[in-house]
Amino acid sequence: MKKGGILNPSLNRILAETGHTDMLTICDRGFPVPSGPERLDLALVDNVPTVLDVLAAIDKEFVIDRIIVAEEMKEASPERFASMQAAYPHIAFMAVPHVRFKHICPESRAVIRTGDCAPYANIIIVSG
């Protein structure tokens, strides 16, 4: 039995199989998950877990080179964007238009769906 850390076996496997420069999308409950990447659904109820909850757990066990967000997050959820930058000063952030974000997403190794309800909560993490 694991002592701690990420307990979800599918998420553990995805992280172990992810290589340098691979991408993982962590999305909110309403994001249109493309059919290509593996889908891991962690959503339970509204805002459980959030994208930030999943990011915090992954950051403890995984090397993140950069985080891609939608430019719209800065305006629609400025507190969210500011808190992510403050919590992860060691990680570079890149903003792209939401339409571009949805075009990049299918290149992800996997899409992890959360119960997050914040506007434009979706992020793509790029493995370091």
N, C-alpha and C positions, 0 to 999 in steps of 0.2 A: 504494500500500500504506500502511495506517495505521502510524504510528510506535509506537503503544501504546494503552493504555486497553482498553476492551471490544472484543474482536475478533469476538465472535459476531454475525453480520450480523442475525439475527432480533432479538436483544436490543437492538442499536443502533437498529433500526427502531422497535421498541416504545417505547423511551425518547424518540426524536425525535417520535413521534406522540402522546405522552402530554401532556395539558394540565393547567392549574392545577386543583387539587383532584381530579384523577383518581387512582384507586387501582391499585396493583400488589401482588399477593400473591406472596410468596416462601415456598414450602412445602417440607416434608420429603418424603421418598420415599413415605410412606404416606398422605399427605393425600388425601381424596376430592375430586379436582379436578372442579368443576362443568362441565357441558357448554357453558355460555354464553360465558364469557370465552375469549380466545385462550389456548392452552396452549403453553408453551415448556418442553421437557424438557431440562434440562442434566445430569440425574443420570447418573453414570458407574458408580460403585461405591459401597459404603457410605461415607458421609461425604465424598464427592468429587463436586461441591463441597458445602460446607455453606451453610446460609442466611447465615451470617456472611460467608463468602467472597463471595457474590453481593452482599450488602448493601454490603460495603466497596468493591467495584468500582463499583456504581451510585452510591454517595455521592460518589465522585470526579468524576462527570460529570453529576450530576442534583441538582435542588433538592428536598430532602425536607422537608416541613412537619411531619409527625408519623409516628410508627410505632405501629401498633395490634398488640397482642399478646393472647394469651389469658391471663386471670387465673391459670389453672392453671400457666403457665410459672413464675411467681414461686415456687411451691412445688415443682414437679417438676424444674425446672432453674434453681435460684436463681443459680448461678454464671453461667449464660448470660445471664440477665436483668441481673445486676449488671455483667457485662462490656460488654453493649450500652449500658447507661446511661453507663458510664464512657467508652466509645469515642465516643459521640455525645451529649455534653452540650448541644450546640446544637440538638438535635432533641427535641421534646416526645414523651412516651410516653403512650399511652392503653391501659388494660387492660379487656377485656370478657370475659364468660364464653365458654368455648370453643364452646358451642352458638351463641351470638350471632356469634362470629367466623365460623363456617361459614355463617351466614345472610348476613353482609356480603360474603363472598368473591365471590359471583356478580356483584356490582356492580363488580368489578375490571376494569380494561382488559385485563389479562392475568394469568395464573397461571404463575409460573416455578417448575418443580419441580426440586429438588436431590436429592442423595443423603444429606442429613442424617438422622441416626438419633437425635438428641437428643429427649427428650420435649417435646412442645409447642413445637417449634422454629419454627413458622409465624409469619410476620409479614405485615402489610399496610402498605405505605408509601403515604402520601398526598402527592401532588405539591404543591410550594409554588409 
